[in-house]
């Protein structure tokens, strides 16, 4: 999120606009603020490759807190703003953070974590008062410090954490060359060209800034000389209104956002002028085919999809035309060489699902965790995986079927629940759906669906039977849920990823094995 080059060219151009509050930040202001914070971090003893953390909601001060690290050679960790005291403390300790930056809204949790984190020497509150010597107001702490760059500028980068859906979150560390911040890591050159970032673009960011995709997108927008309009939280109609109001040219979403916009009344969807949109990117989870078809019909062939992990193992992408010719794909490999392997690490034929292994496109390791790093790599160290499952067709297009941890084995048959989830979400009574295996004495596992209904629909045995029958019309018998339970709201991360383990574990209890 380095603003230096653009601040010199366009100091009065808007770099950041907060969608709800309307608060703005020019490139000149962003340059001055991030410089003052970089000076403070140096003053407090942080050198190149040292770590600090940011724990707050989407906030007008968020970008400058990242930009300071990116120009001072630091690893900065953007922490999930919904974590508890204990979870935050784990990230702070694991990342070896020396400074924590937070907001008044997150103050209680942040201050609760500090006694558990002896390495954290300073806590900065961006919009609230200080408290003693260790907790300071950001504005007061940086007052009087130079608004010009530090003498020893180096490129910094985020060290983000995995979602932690299978155990503790893991810090994803990339090598950081001793280069000036005007440069950036090679992977970003690739993304700038692919997604046509340009000067004066206007990017709408509807997702939390602690997640890797919006982090990268906002950073690339600022390096390109664009304006980032940042939503405090996603609301489907507000999103459409913002596209019209700000003449948004670029945006990135997750499939659940598509679904929620599609379920707005037709009159509401047609109310807003979306003609300024040039490119809409989506990722983070497979998009149901029916949902994407409707989005392309509504928005036109401007929708681009990609698949890639925060680790940067490999990267696939496709545009609307490619997707329409290969419905359901997440694209062709553009970075890293893909192998689809069975449990014995043998190559599988085209069209057969297996674990996805990449000859890694960008080097990484899990911070301070050589064991987890080794688990993610092949025995010879040439390939890496995050456990995703999929297959490649004859034209080289990749299709995801699931994460390996949620594959259902029922009566010896492997069932990938993504297909059933994608179907259920298209039912008019369903707002969200999760499908996974639960214990069955005879089969080992059976298929269970847990559904969040639309606000005007009430749970009942009749609705459950209707959904099972609906699945039976479209899926093979073994893929159809044997039962449906209802929840007021499914535990999705704000990034759009379904935290399915929380649901599944209720049905498995304390069992360490999923074999009955």
RODO-2510 file (C-alpha; in nm, 4 decimals, decimal comma):
residues 516
     n   res          X          Y          Z
     1     x     0,0000     0,0000     0,0000
     2     x     0,2927     0,2278    -0,0730
     3     x     0,1609     0,5751    -0,1745
     4     x     0,4956     0,7533    -0,2330
     5     x     0,5052     0,7602    -0,6117
     6     x     0,1399     0,8589    -0,6513
     7     x     0,1594     1,1170    -0,3703
     8     x     0,4340     1,2969    -0,5619
     9     x     0,2251     1,2975    -0,8813
    10     x    -0,1271     1,3540    -0,7439
    11     x    -0,1166     1,4719    -0,3788
    12     x    -0,4764     1,5980    -0,3812
    13     x    -0,6276     1,2898    -0,5496
    14     x    -0,8452     1,0744    -0,3228
    15     x    -0,6736     0,7534    -0,2211
    16     x    -0,9385     0,6255     0,0216
    17     x    -1,3111     0,6891     0,0631
    18     x    -1,5052     0,5230     0,3448
    19     x    -1,8407     0,4208     0,2010
    20     x    -2,0532     0,4690     0,5118
    21     x    -1,9003     0,7672     0,6907
    22     x    -1,7830     0,9458     0,3771
    23     x    -1,4438     1,0110     0,5364
    24     x    -1,1696     1,0599     0,2767
    25     x    -0,7920     1,0468     0,2587
    26     x    -0,5876     1,2049    -0,0191
    27     x    -0,2596     1,0650    -0,1452
    28     x    -0,0786     1,3566     0,0179
    29     x    -0,2431     1,2889     0,3524
    30     x    -0,1777     0,9141     0,3241
    31     x     0,1893     0,9819     0,2453
    32     x     0,2317     1,2140     0,5444
    33     x     0,0505     0,9908     0,7920
    34     x     0,2257     0,6708     0,6866
    35     x     0,5626     0,8489     0,7058
    36     x     0,4951     0,9710     1,0583
    37     x     0,3941     0,6207     1,1673
    38     x     0,7051     0,4723     1,0026
    39     x     0,9180     0,7188     1,2021
    40     x     0,7398     0,6141     1,5219
    41     x     0,7996     0,2446     1,4535
    42     x     1,1711     0,3126     1,3980
    43     x     1,1786     0,5265     1,7136
    44     x     1,0299     0,2344     1,9104
    45     x     1,3023     0,0009     1,7899
    46     x     1,1397    -0,1811     1,4970
    47     x     1,3929    -0,2562     1,2257
    48     x     1,3654    -0,4217     0,8870
    49     x     1,1859    -0,7616     0,9014
    50     x     1,0382    -0,6918     1,2465
    51     x     0,6677    -0,7579     1,3001
    52     x     0,3646    -0,5609     1,4139
    53     x    -0,0102    -0,6309     1,4010
    54     x    -0,3260    -0,4412     1,3068
    55     x    -0,6498    -0,5440     1,4784
    56     x    -0,9482    -0,3326     1,3788
    57     x    -1,2561    -0,3148     1,1638
    58     x    -1,2539    -0,1555     0,8172
    59     x    -1,1502     0,1927     0,9226
    60     x    -1,0322     0,5167     0,7620
    61     x    -0,6918     0,4766     0,9338
    62     x    -0,6413     0,1162     0,8227
    63     x    -0,4558     0,1852     0,4985
    64     x    -0,1961     0,4173     0,6530
    65     x    -0,1264     0,1552     0,9205
    66     x    -0,0403    -0,0923     0,6446
    67     x     0,1459     0,1641     0,4342
    68     x     0,3873     0,2452     0,7179
    69     x     0,5043    -0,1156     0,7318
    70     x     0,5256    -0,1395     0,3560
    71     x     0,7713     0,1497     0,3440
    72     x     0,9740     0,0550     0,6540
    73     x     1,0561    -0,3065     0,5669
    74     x     0,8265    -0,4631     0,8251
    75     x     0,6047    -0,7678     0,8217
    76     x     0,2620    -0,6436     0,9277
    77     x    -0,0145    -0,8846     1,0260
    78     x    -0,3740    -0,7810     0,9590
    79     x    -0,5678    -0,9761     1,2216
    80     x    -0,9240    -1,1046     1,1873
    81     x    -1,1217    -0,8321     1,3652
    82     x    -1,3698    -1,0832     1,5089
    83     x    -1,1200    -1,2790     1,7192
    84     x    -1,1511    -1,3204     2,0949
    85     x    -0,8921    -1,2112     2,3511
    86     x    -0,7262    -1,5527     2,3550
    87     x    -0,7267    -1,5848     1,9758
    88     x    -0,5788    -1,2381     1,9300
    89     x    -0,3132    -1,3101     2,1924
    90     x    -0,2143    -1,6250     2,0039
    91     x    -0,1627    -1,4295     1,6797
    92     x     0,0343    -1,1535     1,8539
    93     x     0,2624    -1,4013     2,0267
    94     x     0,2986    -1,6313     1,7281
    95     x     0,3849    -1,3431     1,4943
    96     x     0,6325    -1,1950     1,7460
    97     x     0,4613    -0,8602     1,7073
    98     x     0,6242    -0,5715     1,8944
    99     x     0,3422    -0,3220     1,8293
   100     x    -0,0364    -0,3601     1,8129
   101     x    -0,2518    -0,1035     1,6313
   102     x    -0,6233    -0,1105     1,7117
   103     x    -0,9400     0,1016     1,7189
   104     x    -1,1739     0,2197     1,9891
   105     x    -1,4341    -0,0306     1,8667
   106     x    -1,1879    -0,3175     1,9269
   107     x    -1,0204    -0,1640     2,2322
   108     x    -1,1655    -0,3997     2,4933
   109     x    -1,0419    -0,7150     2,3217
   110     x    -0,7074    -0,5574     2,2276
   111     x    -0,6330    -0,4410     2,5812
   112     x    -0,7497    -0,7739     2,7175
   113     x    -0,4857    -0,9475     2,5058
   114     x    -0,1939    -0,7233     2,6049
   115     x    -0,1210    -0,8876     2,9448
   116     x    -0,0888    -1,2204     2,7605
   117     x     0,1612    -1,0777     2,5094
   118     x     0,4910    -0,9796     2,6744
   119     x     0,6584    -0,8981     2,3396
   120     x     0,4080    -0,6210     2,2595
   121     x     0,5744    -0,3029     2,3799
   122     x     0,3230    -0,0514     2,2433
   123     x    -0,0466    -0,0410     2,1596
   124     x    -0,1707     0,2418     1,9365
   125     x    -0,5411     0,3314     1,9307
   126     x    -0,6245     0,5089     1,6056
   127     x    -0,9361     0,6884     1,7287
   128     x    -0,9401     0,6627     2,1070
   129     x    -0,7526     0,7846     2,4147
   130     x    -0,4259     0,6524     2,5515
   131     x    -0,3980     0,4657     2,8786
   132     x    -0,0686     0,4702     3,0680
   133     x     0,2704     0,4391     2,9009
   134     x     0,1941     0,1351     2,6836
   135     x    -0,1365     0,2407     2,5222
   136     x    -0,1183     0,5607     2,3181
   137     x    -0,3435     0,7515     2,0814
   138     x    -0,2005     0,7261     1,7291
   139     x    -0,2370     1,0959     1,6474
   140     x    -0,0713     1,2047     1,9711
   141     x     0,2061     0,9465     1,9427
   142     x     0,3012     1,0606     1,5917
   143     x     0,2552     1,4357     1,6481
   144     x     0,5738     1,6240     1,5719
   145     x     0,7337     1,3397     1,3803
   146     x     0,8433     1,4118     1,0202
   147     x     0,5908     1,3729     0,7395
   148     x     0,8792     1,2892     0,5047
   149     x     1,0174     0,9359     0,4503
   150     x     1,2490     0,7644     0,6979
   151     x     1,6144     0,7556     0,5899
   152     x     1,6259     0,3760     0,5537
   153     x     1,3154     0,2836     0,3565
   154     x     1,2693    -0,0827     0,2572
   155     x     0,9866    -0,2805     0,1036
   156     x     0,7572    -0,4402     0,3623
   157     x     0,4728    -0,6863     0,3139
   158     x     0,1799    -0,8433     0,5018
   159     x     0,2284    -1,1670     0,6931
   160     x    -0,1295    -1,2889     0,6944
   161     x    -0,2693    -1,5926     0,8714
   162     x    -0,4588    -1,8863     0,7315
   163     x    -0,8267    -1,9063     0,8288
   164     x    -0,7507    -2,1792     1,0788
   165     x    -1,0395    -2,4062     0,9807
   166     x    -0,8240    -2,7117     1,0628
   167     x    -0,6409    -2,6176     1,3814
   168     x    -0,4534    -2,3023     1,4821
   169     x    -0,4076    -2,0281     1,2215
   170     x    -0,0646    -2,0252     1,0592
   171     x     0,1360    -1,7185     0,9612
   172     x     0,2292    -1,7217     0,5917
   173     x     0,5780    -1,5768     0,5544
   174     x     0,7207    -1,4744     0,2179
   175     x     1,0859    -1,3857     0,1601
   176     x     1,1300    -1,0095     0,1584
   177     x     1,4142    -0,8683    -0,0531
   178     x     1,6106    -0,5663     0,0696
   179     x     1,4639    -0,3351    -0,1948
   180     x     1,3094     0,0136    -0,1796
   181     x     0,9300     0,0286    -0,1333
   182     x     0,8704     0,1663    -0,4816
   183     x     0,9249    -0,1951    -0,5907
   184     x     0,6827    -0,4723    -0,5046
   185     x     0,6872    -0,8515    -0,4972
   186     x     0,6827    -1,0134    -0,8456
   187     x     0,3399    -1,1739    -0,7994
   188     x     0,1825    -0,8279    -0,7950
   189     x     0,3178    -0,7397    -1,1411
   190     x     0,1295    -1,0429    -1,2652
   191     x    -0,1976    -0,9375    -1,0965
   192     x    -0,1750    -0,5766    -1,2151
   193     x    -0,1714    -0,6922    -1,5777
   194     x    -0,4291    -0,9679    -1,5369
   195     x    -0,6925    -0,7463    -1,3754
   196     x    -0,6152    -0,4316    -1,5752
   197     x    -0,5426    -0,2015    -1,2825
   198     x    -0,4831     0,1508    -1,4098
   199     x    -0,4416     0,5141    -1,3174
   200     x    -0,7628     0,6799    -1,1934
   201     x    -0,9478     0,3499    -1,1533
   202     x    -1,2109     0,3471    -0,8780
   203     x    -1,2142     0,0248    -0,6790
   204     x    -1,4986    -0,0850    -0,4503
   205     x    -1,3869    -0,3078    -0,1625
   206     x    -1,6798    -0,4800     0,0131
   207     x    -1,4764    -0,7261     0,2237
   208     x    -1,2687    -0,7046     0,5432
   209     x    -0,9248    -0,5548     0,4905
   210     x    -0,7573    -0,8168     0,7073
   211     x    -0,8184    -1,0773     0,4364
   212     x    -0,5545    -1,1340     0,1682
   213     x    -0,7663    -1,0606    -0,1409
   214     x    -0,9000    -0,7148    -0,0415
   215     x    -0,5603    -0,6383     0,1125
   216     x    -0,3873    -0,7010    -0,2195
   217     x    -0,6584    -0,5300    -0,4259
   218     x    -0,6604    -0,2082    -0,2233
   219     x    -0,2804    -0,2053    -0,2210
   220     x    -0,2615    -0,2455    -0,5987
   221     x    -0,5256     0,0259    -0,6439
   222     x    -0,3132     0,2717    -0,4472
   223     x     0,0091     0,1753    -0,6245
   224     x    -0,1763     0,2287    -0,9552
   225     x    -0,3056     0,5757    -0,8666
   226     x    -0,6693     0,4762    -0,8179
   227     x    -0,9244     0,5482    -0,5469
   228     x    -1,0331     0,2736    -0,3066
   229     x    -1,3925     0,3007    -0,1835
   230     x    -1,4047     0,0821     0,1270
   231     x    -1,7292    -0,0510     0,2730
   232     x    -1,7360    -0,0782     0,6503
   233     x    -1,9433    -0,3949     0,6008
   234     x    -2,1171    -0,5551     0,3073
   235     x    -2,4811    -0,4764     0,2380
   236     x    -2,6188    -0,5901    -0,0990
   237     x    -2,8241    -0,2839    -0,1860
   238     x    -2,5679    -0,0391    -0,0499
   239     x    -2,3084    -0,2078    -0,2704
   240     x    -2,5173    -0,1405    -0,5835
   241     x    -2,5812     0,2169    -0,4757
   242     x    -2,2074     0,2747    -0,4283
   243     x    -2,1295     0,1503    -0,7786
   244     x    -2,3654     0,4139    -0,9174
   245     x    -2,2600     0,6920    -0,6787
   246     x    -1,8824     0,6587    -0,7258
   247     x    -1,8822     0,5271    -1,0844
   248     x    -1,6933     0,2180    -0,9712
   249     x    -1,4707     0,0632    -1,2399
   250     x    -1,3164    -0,2347    -1,0536
   251     x    -1,4312    -0,4552    -0,7675
   252     x    -1,3751    -0,7921    -0,6043
   253     x    -1,6367    -1,0065    -0,4287
   254     x    -1,7054    -1,3541    -0,2941
   255     x    -1,9880    -1,5792    -0,4201
   256     x    -2,2089    -1,5261    -0,1140
   257     x    -2,2215    -1,1557    -0,2050
   258     x    -2,3432    -1,2502    -0,5531
   259     x    -2,6143    -1,4673    -0,3992
   260     x    -2,7338    -1,1933    -0,1660
   261     x    -2,7544    -0,9375    -0,4451
   262     x    -2,9407    -1,1807    -0,6688
   263     x    -3,1989    -1,2327    -0,3948
   264     x    -3,2833    -0,8632    -0,3782
   265     x    -3,6207    -0,7770    -0,5331
   266     x    -3,5969    -0,7378    -0,9092
   267     x    -3,6968    -0,3718    -0,8872
   268     x    -3,4152    -0,3055    -0,6415
   269     x    -3,1572    -0,4801    -0,8593
   270     x    -3,2596    -0,2830    -1,1676
   271     x    -3,2737     0,0473    -0,9824
   272     x    -2,9016     0,1253    -0,9968
   273     x    -2,6768     0,2179    -1,2889
   274     x    -2,3882    -0,0317    -1,2983
   275     x    -2,2587     0,0655    -1,6420
   276     x    -1,9293     0,2014    -1,5059
   277     x    -1,8138    -0,1474    -1,4027
   278     x    -1,5216    -0,2681    -1,6152
   279     x    -1,4075    -0,5726    -1,4211
   280     x    -1,5514    -0,7693    -1,1292
   281     x    -1,3294    -1,0365    -0,9757
   282     x    -1,4408    -1,3160    -0,7478
   283     x    -1,2716    -1,5951    -0,5556
   284     x    -1,2370    -1,7408    -0,2005
   285     x    -1,4948    -2,0165    -0,2580
   286     x    -1,6352    -2,2029    -0,5587
   287     x    -1,9261    -2,0147    -0,7125
   288     x    -2,2435    -2,2137    -0,7832
   289     x    -2,2911    -2,2429    -1,1588
   290     x    -2,6464    -2,1072    -1,1504
   291     x    -2,5371    -1,8056    -0,9465
   292     x    -2,2568    -1,7166    -1,1842
   293     x    -2,4773    -1,7620    -1,4896
   294     x    -2,7241    -1,5134    -1,3431
   295     x    -2,4472    -1,2668    -1,2566
   296     x    -2,3030    -1,2721    -1,6096
   297     x    -2,6539    -1,2272    -1,7517
   298     x    -2,7062    -0,9289    -1,5182
   299     x    -2,3637    -0,7582    -1,5315
   300     x    -2,2391    -0,8781    -1,8689
   301     x    -1,9100    -1,0578    -1,9492
   302     x    -1,7007    -0,8519    -1,7050
   303     x    -1,6728    -1,1169    -1,4342
   304     x    -1,3333    -1,2755    -1,3784
   305     x    -1,2672    -1,5675    -1,1469
   306     x    -0,9468    -1,6921    -0,9922
   307     x    -0,8324    -1,9652    -0,7587
   308     x    -0,5312    -1,9323    -0,5342
   309     x    -0,4361    -1,9645    -0,1694
   310     x    -0,2853    -1,6939     0,0505
   311     x     0,0260    -1,9106     0,0487
   312     x     0,0735    -1,8329    -0,3220
   313     x     0,1194    -2,1975    -0,4208
   314     x    -0,0263    -2,1523    -0,7648
   315     x    -0,2864    -1,9506    -0,9496
   316     x    -0,5644    -2,0193    -1,1979
   317     x    -0,7971    -1,7696    -1,3639
   318     x    -1,0647    -1,7340    -1,6306
   319     x    -1,2750    -1,4579    -1,7800
   320     x    -1,6484    -1,4752    -1,8456
   321     x    -1,6128    -1,6134    -2,1976
   322     x    -1,3824    -1,8938    -2,0835
   323     x    -1,6123    -1,9767    -1,7945
   324     x    -1,9220    -1,9909    -2,0150
   325     x    -1,7404    -2,2428    -2,2358
   326     x    -1,6335    -2,4436    -1,9261
   327     x    -1,9116    -2,3846    -1,6737
   328     x    -1,7981    -2,4451    -1,3175
   329     x    -1,4265    -2,4006    -1,3808
   330     x    -1,1977    -2,1805    -1,1727
   331     x    -0,9721    -2,1295    -1,4730
   332     x    -0,6492    -2,2454    -1,6275
   333     x    -0,3152    -2,2451    -1,4503
   334     x    -0,1290    -1,9172    -1,4983
   335     x     0,1311    -1,9542    -1,2214
   336     x     0,2824    -2,2703    -1,0770
   337     x     0,2589    -2,6156    -1,2356
   338     x    -0,0434    -2,8181    -1,1197
   339     x    -0,0511    -3,1902    -1,0392
   340     x    -0,3686    -3,3806    -0,9410
   341     x    -0,2531    -3,6678    -0,7188
   342     x    -0,4066    -3,9575    -0,5268
   343     x    -0,3233    -4,0470    -0,1652
   344     x    -0,0111    -4,2295    -0,2820
   345     x     0,1120    -3,9181    -0,4671
   346     x     0,0428    -4,0715    -0,8080
   347     x    -0,0861    -3,8618    -1,0987
   348     x    -0,4562    -3,9061    -1,1721
   349     x    -0,6036    -3,9022    -1,5234
   350     x    -0,7922    -3,6023    -1,6638
   351     x    -1,1410    -3,5710    -1,5196
   352     x    -1,0575    -3,7585    -1,1968
   353     x    -1,0650    -3,5693    -0,8655
   354     x    -0,7623    -3,5710    -0,6407
   355     x    -0,5577    -3,3469    -0,4135
   356     x    -0,4159    -3,0408    -0,5887
   357     x    -0,0384    -3,0034    -0,5637
   358     x     0,1496    -2,7117    -0,7193
   359     x     0,5115    -2,6771    -0,8090
   360     x     0,5061    -2,3664    -0,5959
   361     x     0,4759    -2,0363    -0,7810
   362     x     0,6017    -1,8174    -0,4951
   363     x     0,8163    -1,9356    -0,2027
   364     x     0,6598    -1,9340     0,1447
   365     x     0,6808    -2,0970     0,4841
   366     x     0,4564    -2,1116     0,7873
   367     x     0,6138    -1,8747     1,0378
   368     x     0,8041    -2,0532     1,3134
   369     x     0,6363    -2,3811     1,2231
   370     x     0,8678    -2,6102     1,0241
   371     x     0,6400    -2,9074     1,0968
   372     x     0,3357    -2,7461     0,9314
   373     x     0,5546    -2,6220     0,6480
   374     x     0,6769    -2,9763     0,5891
   375     x     0,3194    -3,1137     0,5985
   376     x     0,2206    -2,8759     0,3181
   377     x     0,5084    -2,9893     0,0977
   378     x     0,5820    -3,3057    -0,0923
   379     x     0,8578    -3,5335     0,0374
   380     x     1,1061    -3,3968    -0,2150
   381     x     1,0098    -3,0358    -0,1351
   382     x     0,9165    -2,9476    -0,4936
   383     x     0,5376    -2,9209    -0,4492
   384     x     0,2933    -2,7693    -0,1995
   385     x    -0,0762    -2,8136    -0,1181
   386     x    -0,3450    -2,6666     0,1047
   387     x    -0,5561    -2,9817     0,0723
   388     x    -0,7986    -2,8674    -0,1938
   389     x    -0,9573    -3,1337    -0,4141
   390     x    -1,0392    -3,0997    -0,7841
   391     x    -0,9835    -3,2193    -1,1389
   392     x    -0,8646    -3,0856    -1,4754
   393     x    -1,0581    -3,1270    -1,8005
   394     x    -0,9175    -3,1988    -2,1457
   395     x    -0,8741    -2,8271    -2,2205
   396     x    -0,6654    -2,7689    -1,9086
   397     x    -0,9379    -2,6018    -1,6981
   398     x    -0,9477    -2,6741    -1,3251
   399     x    -1,2658    -2,7589    -1,1339
   400     x    -1,2756    -2,7612    -0,7528
   401     x    -1,4793    -3,0279    -0,5789
   402     x    -1,3946    -2,9632    -0,2140
   403     x    -1,1347    -2,9419     0,0550
   404     x    -1,0011    -3,2851     0,1435
   405     x    -1,0978    -3,2424     0,5082
   406     x    -1,4697    -3,2304     0,4215
   407     x    -1,4880    -3,5192     0,1781
   408     x    -1,7652    -3,7594     0,2831
   409     x    -1,7001    -4,1328     0,2613
   410     x    -2,0370    -4,3074     0,2735
   411     x    -2,0514    -4,6796     0,2144
   412     x    -1,7127    -4,6595     0,0441
   413     x    -1,8252    -4,3848    -0,1952
   414     x    -1,6374    -4,0522    -0,1953
   415     x    -1,8817    -3,7601    -0,1919
   416     x    -1,7711    -3,3987    -0,2324
   417     x    -2,0364    -3,1839    -0,0601
   418     x    -1,9679    -2,8660    -0,2592
   419     x    -2,1999    -2,9857    -0,5333
   420     x    -2,4938    -3,0199    -0,2943
   421     x    -2,4164    -2,6838    -0,1295
   422     x    -2,4103    -2,5137    -0,4688
   423     x    -2,7502    -2,6642    -0,5496
   424     x    -2,9172    -2,5799    -0,2180
   425     x    -2,8156    -2,2144    -0,2357
   426     x    -3,0208    -2,1786    -0,5556
   427     x    -3,3447    -2,2781    -0,3805
   428     x    -3,5611    -1,9688    -0,3214
   429     x    -3,6122    -2,0547     0,0467
   430     x    -3,2396    -2,0975     0,1222
   431     x    -3,0086    -1,8118     0,2238
   432     x    -2,7022    -2,0250     0,2965
   433     x    -2,6137    -2,3942     0,3197
   434     x    -2,3457    -2,6262     0,4561
   435     x    -2,3156    -2,9952     0,3712
   436     x    -2,0873    -3,2430     0,5464
   437     x    -2,0666    -3,6001     0,6704
   438     x    -2,2068    -3,7134     1,0061
   439     x    -2,1701    -4,0541     1,1750
   440     x    -2,3715    -4,3474     1,0421
   441     x    -2,3126    -4,6887     1,2006
   442     x    -2,3883    -4,8723     0,8777
   443     x    -2,2277    -4,6457     0,6158
   444     x    -1,9555    -4,4777     0,8203
   445     x    -2,0912    -4,1374     0,7247
   446     x    -2,4127    -3,9994     0,5844
   447     x    -2,4803    -3,6664     0,4175
   448     x    -2,6145    -3,3904     0,6415
   449     x    -2,7292    -3,0441     0,5312
   450     x    -2,7492    -2,7479     0,7672
   451     x    -2,9446    -2,4606     0,6161
   452     x    -3,0030    -2,0933     0,6886
   453     x    -3,3460    -2,0032     0,5533
   454     x    -3,4547    -1,6755     0,3998
   455     x    -3,5936    -1,4300     0,6581
   456     x    -3,9588    -1,4917     0,5668
   457     x    -3,9319    -1,8737     0,5804
   458     x    -3,9734    -2,0671     0,9058
   459     x    -3,8026    -2,4002     0,9795
   460     x    -4,0287    -2,7044     0,9704
   461     x    -4,0183    -3,0743     0,8811
   462     x    -4,2090    -2,9876     0,5641
   463     x    -3,9393    -2,7437     0,4509
   464     x    -3,6711    -3,0029     0,5267
   465     x    -3,8526    -3,2605     0,3139
   466     x    -3,8961    -3,0062     0,0349
   467     x    -3,5215    -2,9394     0,0273
   468     x    -3,4341    -3,3090     0,0312
   469     x    -3,6756    -3,3687    -0,2577
   470     x    -3,5243    -3,0719    -0,4437
   471     x    -3,1770    -3,2228    -0,4100
   472     x    -3,3129    -3,5604    -0,5209
   473     x    -3,4315    -3,4057    -0,8468
   474     x    -3,0801    -3,2931    -0,9374
   475     x    -2,8276    -3,5170    -0,7624
   476     x    -2,7402    -3,8851    -0,7485
   477     x    -2,9044    -4,0599    -0,4541
   478     x    -2,5859    -4,0981    -0,2491
   479     x    -2,5222    -3,7220    -0,2707
   480     x    -2,8645    -3,6232    -0,1380
   481     x    -2,8817    -3,5203     0,2309
   482     x    -3,0541    -3,7787     0,4484
   483     x    -3,1586    -3,5009     0,6853
   484     x    -3,1687    -3,1228     0,7031
   485     x    -3,1194    -2,9134     1,0143
   486     x    -3,1744    -2,5396     1,0414
   487     x    -2,9657    -2,2597     1,1929
   488     x    -3,0559    -1,8893     1,2212
   489     x    -2,7194    -1,8024     1,0633
   490     x    -2,4318    -2,0127     0,9372
   491     x    -2,0823    -1,9357     1,0684
   492     x    -1,9232    -1,7716     0,7677
   493     x    -1,6050    -1,5754     0,8109
   494     x    -1,6466    -1,2147     0,6974
   495     x    -1,4213    -1,3110     0,4055
   496     x    -1,7012    -1,5338     0,2739
   497     x    -1,5496    -1,8660     0,3736
   498     x    -1,7810    -2,1087     0,5488
   499     x    -1,6469    -2,2121     0,8899
   500     x    -1,7891    -2,5588     0,8399
   501     x    -1,5841    -2,7348     1,1065
   502     x    -1,7831    -2,5606     1,3813
   503     x    -2,1041    -2,7154     1,2469
   504     x    -1,9629    -3,0590     1,1679
   505     x    -1,7893    -3,1030     1,5030
   506     x    -2,1221    -3,0830     1,6871
   507     x    -2,2267    -3,4081     1,5227
   508     x    -1,8955    -3,5863     1,5760
   509     x    -1,8427    -3,4764     1,9342
   510     x    -1,5023    -3,5702     2,0715
   511     x    -1,4326    -3,8460     1,8193
   512     x    -1,0776    -3,8313     1,6858
   513     x    -1,1652    -4,0561     1,3918
   514     x    -1,4394    -4,0110     1,1348
   515     x    -1,4671    -4,3851     1,0851
   516     x    -1,7552    -4,5448     1,2739
***
